Amino acid sequence: MEADAASGADGYTLFASVYDQWQQTYGAEYAHLVAPHVDERLAQLLGGPPRNLIDLACGTGTHALRQAKRGVAVTGVDLSQAMLAAARAKAEAAGNPLTLVHADMRSFDLPKSVDAVTCLYASLNHLADPSDLVRTFERVAAHLRPGGAFVFDLNTRAGFEALWREPGTDRGPGLTIDRRYVWDDREPWVVMHLAIERRSGETVERGRSALRARWFEDREVRTALRQAGLLLADCMPFNPFPEVDRPGIKQLWSATRPGAPIRSP
């Protein structure tokens, strides 16, 4: 059996089914590495943990499920149906309820406002340009209660140079993923090409996918937050990967919607 996955959201069909296994080939999953920083920022900005939260680009739901296990009512939003299916299966297996919505982060529209919005795994780096940042941040602002918090991460250019430069092969039980990267040093874009092979007994699935991502300058992020009506609270450079000897490969940003907090019952 062979299957080919195209680039883009639909290209996650095979990729989504092996995504968690692929992440585990690196050790602790990123969602757990960044979690203490996210929890700390949310608690500082909200005066305690959020009661409800929207997780944008929730992927297979690792961060969303972690929040749900803490008693937070979580809605996960993702553009990939395959990723949402993986998140749904994980939530059912864990017995933790998640509301999962198929939508674009630039245009999602939910009939609720929440204490917090998160967007992790450098998902915002996949947006095309600063105008897409503005559109996304405007939707975030529209869904936050006054005083609500928005926490997100971004890969910096240093992060792309450290993590998206050298080709490599990742292997797990029955899984092989070859990575190669295409750079244009005149542009802020990098494309990661993936060749995926999954084996189960006599069955072999092969697929290809491509992930296109870019870095944003700090001024572009700050301007987008301001244009969306959000107040920047902090930007913290960090490196969650002890094996990568380079500082500042990622940034954890936090912002709030103006206004006194309204804590509904």
C-alpha positions, 0 to 999 in steps of 0.5 A: 500500500502506498499513499502520496500526500500533497503539500499544504493542509491536505498534506497532513493526512499521513503526516498527522498520523505519525506526527506525535511519533515523530515528535517523540523521536526527539525526546520530550514533546515540545508542548510539554517543554514549553508548558511551564512557561505558558502556564506561568504567563497565563497565571501572571496575566490572569491572576490564576489559571484560565477557566476556558481557552482557545488553542489555535493551530491545535494540531494533534491536541497535545497542548489542548489536552494538557490544559483540559486535564487541568480542568480548563474548558478548551476549544481547539481550532485547526485548518487540517481535518487530519490533525483534528481527527488525531486530536479527537482520537486522543481526547476520546482515549484520554477521556478528556473533553475537547471542542474541536473546530475546523477553521482558519486562524485568520478567520475563525468565528466562535460564539464565545469569548474566553479567558485566554488564547494560545498558539504554539508550535511556531504555528504563526510562522506559517502565515504568509505575511504581516497582514495575516498576523494582523488578521489572526490577532484581530480574531484573537482580540474578538474572542478574548474577554476584557483583560484576557490573555494571548500567549504564542510562540515564534521561531526567530531567524536564529531558530530557523538557522539552527533547526531548519538548515541541515538535512536529517533522518528521524527514525522511530518504531516502523517510522522513517522521516527524511527532512531536507530544507530549501532556503532563499537567503534573500527572503524570510522563507524556508521550506521543509520537505518531508519524505515519510515512510511508515511500516506496519507488518507487510503494509508500507505507507509512503508520502511526501509533504512540505511545510513552508514557514518564515520568520517575522521581525519583532517590529512586525509582531509588535505592529500587528498586535497594536493594529489588532488592539492588543497590548503587548505584555512581554516577549521572552527569548528562550531555547527549550532544547538542551541539545541545541547550543544556541540562545534565542531560537524561539520567542514566547510572546504574551499580550492582553485585551485592554479592559478590566477583567470580567470574570463571568460565573 
